[in-house]
Amino acid sequence: MRGNDEPKVYVVWSGREMGVFDSWDDCKPLVVGVKGAKYKSFKGITHAEAERILADGPEQYYGTGTKTKKEPAPDYEQAKASISPDAIAVDASSQGNPGRMEYRGVYVETGDEVFHSRVYPRGTNNIGEFLAIVHALAWEEQVGYFVPIYSDSRNAIRWVRNKVCKTKLPRDERTEQLFRHIDRAILWLQRHDLSRYDLRKWPTEVLGEIPADFGRK
C-alpha cells in the first residue's frame, strides 16, 4: 500500500513545454489539448533520473505501463541534439542569498549576449531567473523573433507559467526598485498569452551549465 503513496514525477517530451514536473497540476496545462503530446508519470525516481529519461526521449518509455527497470544512461549527444541552437538561454547570478544579483540572456549557438541587466544591490537567484525569463519573453515580443527560451530554474519557469513571483524577500527601501521591476514583469505576463512562447528547461544534469551561466559557482 505504501507504494501507492510514492510521489510521482511527470516527464514531458512533447507539449507546450518539455521538462520534468512535480505534479499533475503543473503538467496538465502543458499537454492537455496538445496534438501529439508525449508525457508519462514515474514513481520512485529522482529528478536527476527524470532528467535522464527526458534526454533519452519517449521511445523506450512512452506507452509502457510502468517504469522500466533499465537504468537510463545519460546520452550527451542525444541531449545535445535535442537543443535548438536558434534559441535564447537565460541565467542569473546572486552573490549571497540575498545579495548582489544580475541576470542575462545569450544566444545558445554563439554565446553572444542578447541582454544583461543592471546589478541589483539586494536580490535572490530565483528572482533573477524569473526576471530573466520575462525579459526574454518581452524581447521576443518586441522584435518579433520567437525562438525557444531555455532556463535551468524549475521555480522560475513555474512562476512565469503561473504569472506570479513567490519570493520571500522583504520589500523595503533596499529592494524597492527590484520589486518595481517584479511588479512590471508580472503585469506584462498578465497582459500576454504565454502559449505562443516556447519555454524549456535546460537539462543541466546531462549537458552541464546553461550557456548563459555566469561561471561564478
Secondary structure as GFF3:
##gff-version 3
##sequence-region A 1 217
A	DSSP	three_ten_helix	2	5	.	.	.	ID=ss1
A	DSSP	beta_strand	8	14	.	.	.	ID=ss2
A	DSSP	beta_strand	19	21	.	.	.	ID=ss3
A	DSSP	alpha_helix	24	31	.	.	.	ID=ss4
A	DSSP	beta_strand	38	43	.	.	.	ID=ss5
A	DSSP	alpha_helix	47	56	.	.	.	ID=ss6
A	DSSP	alpha_helix	76	82	.	.	.	ID=ss7
A	DSSP	beta_strand	88	96	.	.	.	ID=ss8
A	DSSP	beta_strand	99	107	.	.	.	ID=ss9
A	DSSP	beta_strand	113	116	.	.	.	ID=ss10
A	DSSP	beta_strand	120	123	.	.	.	ID=ss11
A	DSSP	alpha_helix	125	143	.	.	.	ID=ss12
A	DSSP	beta_strand	149	151	.	.	.	ID=ss13
A	DSSP	alpha_helix	154	162	.	.	.	ID=ss14
A	DSSP	alpha_helix	176	190	.	.	.	ID=ss15
A	DSSP	three_ten_helix	194	196	.	.	.	ID=ss16
A	DSSP	beta_strand	199	201	.	.	.	ID=ss17
A	DSSP	alpha_helix	204	207	.	.	.	ID=ss18
###
